[in-house]
Amino acid sequence: MLSSYPHSLTDSIWMNRALDLASLGRLSTRPNPAVGCVLIKEGQLIGEGWHQRAGEPHAEVLALRMAGDRARGATAYVTLEPCSHFGKTPPCCNALITAGIKRVVIAMIDPNPRVSGRGIAALQESGIEVTQGVAMKRAQQLNKGFVSRMQRGRPNVSLKLATSVDAKVALANGQSQWITNALARAQGHLLRAQQCAIITGIASVITDDPRLTVRLDDSAFYAQGWSSAGRVEPMKVVVDSRLRIPLNAKLCQQADALIIYTTRATLCAQADKVAQLAAKGIKVHGVDCDPQHRVNLVSVLAHLASHYQCNNVMLESGGVLAGAMLSIDCVDEIHWFSAPLVLGQDAQSCFVTQTLTQLSQAPRLKLVEQTMLGDNIYSRYQLEKE
């Protein structure tokens, strides 16, 4: 029996508890989705768990371990359809069936088209009642990157901007530290921590020599309701069409976490530079060119998804790369930090794009969140897709 509606207030309450648990793993489960599970019997919580790291037991298994024999006849609330295939761990739907679970409530089905619905089918075939769609939007938002990788073949792409009120990211001479205040910068580090990778352009590397690391202590994560246990530092990705990256750049000192994308032609033409980078342990990939003979950004995103299993990536760059990513409709959301400064017309813009001839060509943004961070404004926008 499968039902998607109606569901009770009780279902919503327990599913949101499961989603709270799932959120604990948002910094450590990649490339897997964040998943939580609670087991309820006769109105009482008898077991709960959340997926903590890829390769370790899933949320359902941990909840069943906690419940023990009491699991028989219970209801399981799971934020993602229980898996039905053998990966690094056995199928969770089998564990629920063996434990004698009577009913399973699911927030969202597995977005992987190769396995979607199979877990539900296995549960139904065993006589378990299945309800789906409870708190679905919250579950999808939590794992939007995983959904993007499974359904679109690319990560969810965020763009982080730190600008003056006239949308400038630096003075004409390149000075940019610091436009925004300490609260805004801390929020930016929280955003970084949730990414599989941070993408920047070679111009930013040469000008700013950034580290792109997450520099927060554990208390900042706990304040968000996240666990920092097993937190995975995001990979660093540099888009470098002519392979100009200096070997002494700070990013090159993080060799095991650094990925460079250049063009196939540059990869062949600069074999010595590629060898020097490879000797440091830095990964260099050649991809197709775009019409301007630059790195094809669509190819970069596809490769990050397929080769590195990136779910979420964030762009932190100058206006050229930001504008290029926006112009090919590959930005999903913008995190915009605005400081009460006016830098003037000669300052560097946050977007460098081709000239538009009609207003209908302009990307449309939907404001979904806004808050004050001291005297700075944080705004989160979603790109409206046609």
Secondary structure, DSSP 8 states (H G I E B T S, - for coil): -EE-S---HHHHHHHHHHHHHHHTTTTT-TTS---EEEEEETTEEEEEEE--STTS--HHHHHHHHHGGGGTT-EEEEEE----S-SSS--HHHHHHHHT--EEEEEE----TTTTTHHHHHHHHTT-EEEE-TTHHHHHHHTHHHHHHHHHSS-EEEEEEEEETT-EEE-TT---TTSS-HHHHHHHHHHHHT-SEEEEEHHHHHHH---------HHHHHTTT---TT----EEEEE-TT----TTSGGGGGGGGEEEEEEHHHHHHTHHHHHHHHHTT-EEEEE-B-TTSSB-HHHHHHHHHHHH---EEEE---HHHHHHHHHTT---EEEEEEES----TTSEES------SSGGGS--EEEEEEEEETTEEEEEEEE---
